[in-house]
């Protein structure tokens, strides 16, 4: 019996490229954590759909595509704009920092860090641009905003120095 690929989701090829690059970040350590899936489904359904019904349907459709692991080197050249490149970097960072494989492991493990480094290199952002985009993600993830995000980052640094 031959397996059929899932039907294409109701998103355009540009949006599919974004999804696949971020999914590749999540797969970097060989493990697709449920927290990573949740972040991707939430972010992409909010980006690509306008109503709650569309978001719910899109989350169902996109789940099947997250299991595909396509090398980012094939995908990044398809990005057209600076906004798309920034979005991919921010979402990739958010996804890899959303979970750890074990309670004693860093949120971003060695494999994810290496894949993220490749992504940064392929996107061509300066270290300053990368830090600014990461700070935006950190600020969004912490309810107290930028100050709490910076404190959390400094605490993590201090605890691992």
C-alpha positions in Angstrom: 0.0 0.0 0.0 1.4 3.4 -1.0 1.0 6.4 1.3 -0.4 9.5 -0.3 1.0 12.9 0.6 -1.3 15.1 2.5 -3.4 17.5 0.5 -1.8 20.9 0.2 -2.9 23.3 3.0 -4.8 26.5 2.1 -1.7 28.6 2.1 0.4 30.0 -0.7 3.9 28.7 -1.6 5.6 31.7 0.1 3.8 30.9 3.3 4.7 27.2 3.0 8.4 28.2 2.7 8.1 30.1 6.0 6.5 27.1 7.6 9.0 24.6 6.4 12.0 26.7 7.4 10.7 27.1 11.0 9.8 23.4 11.1 13.4 22.6 10.1 14.6 24.6 13.1 12.3 22.6 15.3 13.7 19.3 13.8 17.4 20.4 14.3 17.9 18.2 17.3 16.1 15.2 15.7 13.1 15.7 18.0 9.9 17.6 17.3 8.6 18.6 20.8 4.9 19.2 21.4 5.7 22.7 22.7 7.5 23.5 19.4 4.5 22.2 17.4 2.1 24.3 19.5 4.2 27.4 18.9 4.3 26.9 15.2 0.6 26.0 14.8 -0.4 29.0 16.9 1.8 31.5 15.2 1.2 30.3 11.6 -2.6 30.0 12.0 -2.7 33.5 13.4 -0.5 34.8 10.6 -2.3 33.0 7.7 -6.0 33.1 8.8 -8.4 35.8 9.7 -11.2 34.1 11.6 -11.2 31.6 14.4 -12.8 29.0 12.2 -10.1 29.4 9.6 -7.4 29.3 12.3 -8.8 26.0 13.7 -9.0 24.4 10.2 -5.5 25.7 9.3 -4.0 24.3 12.5 -5.4 20.8 11.5 -4.0 21.1 8.0 -0.6 22.4 8.9 0.1 19.7 11.5 0.8 17.2 8.8 3.4 19.5 7.2 5.4 19.9 10.4 6.6 16.3 10.2 8.5 17.1 6.9 12.1 18.0 7.5 13.5 19.8 4.5 17.0 21.4 4.7 16.9 25.1 5.2 19.6 25.6 2.6 17.0 24.7 0.0 14.3 26.9 1.5 16.0 30.2 2.6 16.8 31.3 -1.0 13.0 31.3 -1.7 12.4 34.1 0.8 11.6 37.3 -1.0 11.6 40.2 1.4 13.5 41.4 4.5 10.2 41.1 6.4 10.0 37.4 5.5 13.6 36.9 6.6 13.0 38.7 9.9 9.8 36.7 10.5 11.6 33.4 9.8 14.4 34.3 12.2 12.0 35.4 15.0 9.8 32.3 14.6 12.8 30.0 14.4 14.3 31.5 17.6 10.9 31.3 19.3 10.4 27.6 18.3 13.9 26.4 19.4 13.7 28.2 22.7 10.2 26.9 23.5 11.3 23.5 24.9 14.1 21.3 26.2 14.3 17.5 25.6 15.1 16.9 29.3 14.6 19.1 32.5 18.4 19.4 32.8 19.0 20.5 29.3 19.2 24.1 28.0 16.1 25.3 26.1 18.3 25.7 23.0 20.5 22.6 22.7 23.7 22.2 20.7 22.0 20.9 17.6 19.4 23.6 17.6 22.1 26.3 18.2 24.1 25.0 15.2 21.0 25.0 13.0 20.1 28.5 14.2 23.6 29.6 13.4 23.2 28.2 9.8 19.9 30.0 9.5 21.4 33.3 10.7 24.3 32.9 8.2 21.9 32.1 5.3 19.7 35.0 6.1 22.7 37.4 6.1 21.7 39.4 9.2 24.4 41.2 11.2 24.9 40.2 14.9 23.2 43.4 16.0 20.1 42.7 13.8 19.9 39.2 15.2 20.1 40.4 18.8 17.4 43.0 18.2 15.1 40.4 16.7 15.8 38.0 19.5 15.0 40.7 22.0 11.7 41.3 20.3 10.8 37.6 20.7 11.9 37.5 24.3 9.9 40.6 25.1 6.8 39.1 23.5 7.3 35.8 25.4 7.6 37.5 28.8 4.4 39.3 30.1 6.5 41.9 31.9 8.0 43.0 28.6 11.5 43.9 27.7 12.9 44.5 31.2 11.8 41.1 32.5 13.0 39.5 29.3 16.4 41.0 29.8 16.5 40.0 33.5 15.5 36.4 32.5 18.3 36.3 29.8 20.9 37.7 32.3 19.8 35.1 34.9 20.1 32.3 32.4 23.6 33.6 31.5 24.7 33.9 35.1 23.4 30.4 36.0 25.4 28.9 33.2 28.6 30.9 33.4 
